[in-house]
C-alpha cells in the first residue's frame, strides 16, 4: 500500500476508512498535517440497499439497450 502524502496541495481527498467500534481507522496510508480538518461521511453498509441499487441500475441499462431503443445511423450523428 503506497503512502499518500497529502499536505493541502489538493482541495479534497477521499480516503477509505472503517469504524472498529472504538475509533475511525484509515484503510489507506496517508500523511496529513497536524490538525488537518476532516469531514467524515458514514456510508450505509446494507446488502438490501446495494441490491436495490443494482436492480435500478440494471433496469436503466435494460431500457437504454432495449429492442425499442432508436438505432442512430452515422448520418444522424453528423447532424
C-alpha positions as CSV (number, residue, x, y, z in Angstrom):
1,X,0.0,0.0,0.0
2,X,1.5,3.3,-1.1
3,X,1.7,6.3,1.2
4,X,-0.4,9.3,0.1
5,X,1.4,12.5,1.1
6,X,-1.4,15.0,1.4
7,X,-0.2,18.4,2.6
8,X,-3.1,20.5,1.3
9,X,-2.0,20.7,-2.3
10,X,-5.3,19.3,-3.5
11,X,-8.7,20.7,-2.4
12,X,-10.2,17.4,-1.5
13,X,-9.0,13.8,-0.9
14,X,-11.3,10.8,-0.2
15,X,-9.8,8.1,1.9
16,X,-11.4,4.7,2.6
17,X,-11.8,4.1,6.3
18,X,-13.8,2.0,8.8
19,X,-15.0,2.2,12.4
20,X,-13.8,-0.6,14.6
21,X,-16.3,0.1,17.4
22,X,-13.9,2.4,19.2
23,X,-12.2,4.7,16.6
24,X,-12.2,5.5,12.9
25,X,-9.3,3.8,11.2
26,X,-8.0,4.8,7.8
27,X,-7.7,2.0,5.4
28,X,-5.0,3.8,3.3
29,X,-1.7,5.1,4.4
30,X,-1.8,8.9,4.3
31,X,0.3,11.6,5.7
32,X,-1.7,14.6,6.9
33,X,-0.7,17.9,8.5
34,X,-1.3,18.1,12.3
35,X,-4.8,19.4,12.9
36,X,-6.0,18.9,9.4
37,X,-9.7,19.5,9.0
38,X,-11.6,16.4,8.1
39,X,-15.2,15.6,7.1
40,X,-16.4,12.1,8.0
41,X,-19.3,10.6,5.9
42,X,-20.8,7.4,7.2
43,X,-22.0,5.1,4.4
44,X,-24.8,2.6,5.0
45,X,-23.5,-0.9,4.8
46,X,-26.6,-2.7,3.8
47,X,-26.9,-5.6,1.4
48,X,-30.5,-4.6,0.9
49,X,-29.6,-1.1,-0.3
50,X,-26.9,-2.4,-2.6
51,X,-29.3,-4.9,-4.1
52,X,-31.9,-2.2,-4.7
53,X,-29.2,0.0,-6.4
54,X,-28.1,-2.9,-8.6
55,X,-31.8,-3.6,-9.6
56,X,-32.3,0.1,-10.5
57,X,-29.0,0.2,-12.5
58,X,-29.9,-3.0,-14.4
59,X,-33.4,-1.6,-15.2
60,X,-31.9,1.6,-16.5
61,X,-29.4,-0.3,-18.7
62,X,-32.2,-2.6,-19.9
63,X,-34.2,0.4,-21.0
64,X,-31.3,2.0,-22.7
65,X,-30.4,-1.1,-24.7
66,X,-33.9,-2.5,-25.3
67,X,-35.3,-3.6,-28.6
68,X,-37.4,-0.4,-28.7
69,X,-34.3,1.8,-28.5
70,X,-33.8,4.0,-31.6
71,X,-30.8,3.0,-33.7
72,X,-28.9,6.0,-34.9
73,X,-27.0,6.0,-38.1
74,X,-23.7,7.6,-38.9
75,X,-25.7,10.3,-40.7
76,X,-27.8,11.1,-37.6
77,X,-24.6,11.6,-35.6
78,X,-23.1,14.1,-38.1
79,X,-26.1,16.5,-37.9
